[in-house]
């Protein structure tokens, strides 16, 4: 897709300045003995992928959003990472930048994170950026999200398990219809996250509804 333009964009000025890289709390993710060379969670089970997405979002927001934009939407000075291919080639480009940083004419445009991030943090952020759906599509389908918000709001600890399972399937099916801008096979949307919440604990229907409401309010 757009891995080549991203490489060409690497010459553009980043705006990291003197921002200090922050460690990422990766509690809850499987251990990784080493960084490796490709995303180990690209085909992970839903619970691992969603956990990686949520941790990756926090890591991205504290370390990457200043230059690459909130939710990966770049303002133009740095590459829009949402379009970095969800392939081994995309992993190679990403890993080089994260581990080694980037310099231009002797000036540090992006600091290295290799000594700051654990392998889990490196790949959680990768999961996050490569599974982001198109923000415009999400906005265009707000009425659909609102309808699901009302449905999950009614889920409680006493809800019939069969009804919960049916709603989880409905949420996941709708979530799967949002394409990831990276070209990856799987996006992670607020619908997937809401489905996971009520599947693990139906008593969290209200929390799932709040999650969807927050997405609509963006």
N, C-alpha and C positions, 0 to 999 in steps of 0.2 A: 504493500500500500504506500505509506509515506515515510518509510525508513530513510530513503535517500535524501528527500528534502530536509528531514530532521538533521542529517549529518551536515548538510550544507548550511543549515541554520545555526550550527554550532559556533560559527564565527561571529554571530551576533552578540551584542553586549548583554550579559546577564546583569542582574542588579543585586547580587548577594551582598556586596559591600563587605562590611565587617560582621555580618550576621554569624552567630555562633551555632554550629551544628548541635542538635539536641539528641540525646539517646532516646530510644523508643522502648516502652514497656511492652514486651511481647508475651506476657503471661497468658497461657491458654492455648498457645500454638505448639504444634509438634516440634521437638528438638531437631535441629539440623546440624550435623557435625562439621560441615563446612559450607562455604557459599556455593560452590559448584559453578556450573556454566549456564544452566537453564532453569526457568521457573519450575520449582518442584510441586507447586500447587495449582498448575494450570488445569489439571483434570482431577482435582481433589473432590472429596465428598462435600456436599453442601455445607455441613457444619464447619468444616475447616476453611472452605473458601470464604464463607461469610465472616468468620472470625478474622481471617487474614485481611479481608476487605476493611473491616472496622478498625483494626489495629493499624493497617496501612493508611487509612484516612487520617488518623491522628498523627502518624509519623510524617505524612505528606504535609499536613497543615502546619506543623511546627518547624519543618525544615525546607519545604519545597515551594509552598504556595506564594511566598514573598516574591519569587521570580517567575514561577511557572503559572501562577494564577490559582485562585480558589477553584476546586473541583477540576483542576487541570486545564482550565480555560485561560490560555495565555493572552496577555495584553499585547504581545508582539515582540518583546525584547528577548524572550526565551522560547524554545520550541514548545509547541502545544503537545504535551505528552500523551494526550488521549489518542492520538493518531499513530503512536509508535507501535509497529506491528507486533502482534502477539505470536511471535515466532522465535526460533533460536537466534536469528539475525538481530531481531529487536532486543532480545535478552543480552546479546553481546554488546550492543551499543549502550544499552542502559547500564550494564554492569561496569563497563569501562568508565563511564561518567561518574557513577556513584562511588566506585572504589578509588579512582584516581583524580577526580575533579577535572577541571578544564582551565587551561591558561591560554592567553592570547597576547602575543608581543611582551611576554614576561609578566603580564598582569593576571592575577587570579580572578577568573570570572565565575568560577564555581569551585568551592572548596571540596577536598576529598572527604568522603564519609567512611572510608574503609576502616579507620581506627575507632569510629564512633558506633557504627551500626553492627549488630549481630547478624548472622546469616538470616535469622527469622525476620528481622527488621527490613533487611534489603529486599527480600522477596515479598513481604507483606505490602510494602509500598508498590512494588511491581504489580501485584495482584490488584491493588486498588486502581492504579491508572489504566490497566489494560481491560478492566471490566466495567469501566464507567460507560453508561449509556449516553445517548445524545441528549443534552440538556434541553434543546428545543423540542424534541419529541416528548420528553417528560412534561414540559410545559403545555404542549398541545393536547395532552391526554389528562389534564388535571381533573376533568369531570369523572373520568374513569377511576382515578386515584381516590377522589372524594367518595365515590360509591363504595369502594373497598374499605375506606376509612369507617364508614357507617357499619359495614358488615363486621369488621373485626372488633369494633367498639362493643358489640353485643356479646362477644365471647367471654365466658367466665369459667371458673373452675368447675361449675356444674353443667356446662354445656355438653350435650351428647358427644362422645368421642367420634362418632361417625360424622357428625356435622362439622366438627373441627377438622377432621381429615379431609372432608370434601372441600372446605374452604381453603385449607393449606394447598391442596392440589390446584384449586382455581387461582389462587394468588401466584403460585409458581408458574403456572401456564401463562398467565398474563405477563409476569415478569420476564419470562423467556422470550416474549414477543418484542422486547426492546433490544435492539442490536447494540453490541459494543462497538465503539468507534475504532477500536484497534483492529477490528476484523476477527477478533477472537470468537470462539464458538459460544462463550457464555458471558453474559453481562451479570452484574449484581445490582439490583434495583431495590428501592424501598419496599417493594412488594415481596421480594425474596426474603428480605430481613424481617418483615412483619410475619410472613409465613413461618419462619424459623422460630420466632418468639412464641407464637401460640402453639406450635407443634411441640416445643420443649415444655412449655408451661401455659396451658389455656388461661390460667388466672392473669396472664399478662396481656389480655386483650386490650385493655385500656392503654398500656404502654405501646402496643403495636399501632393503635389508632393515633396516638400522639406522634409516633415516628412518621406516619404518613402525612399527618397534618403539618409537621415541620417541613416536609418536602414540598408540599403544596404552597406553603408560605414563602418559599425562597423567591 
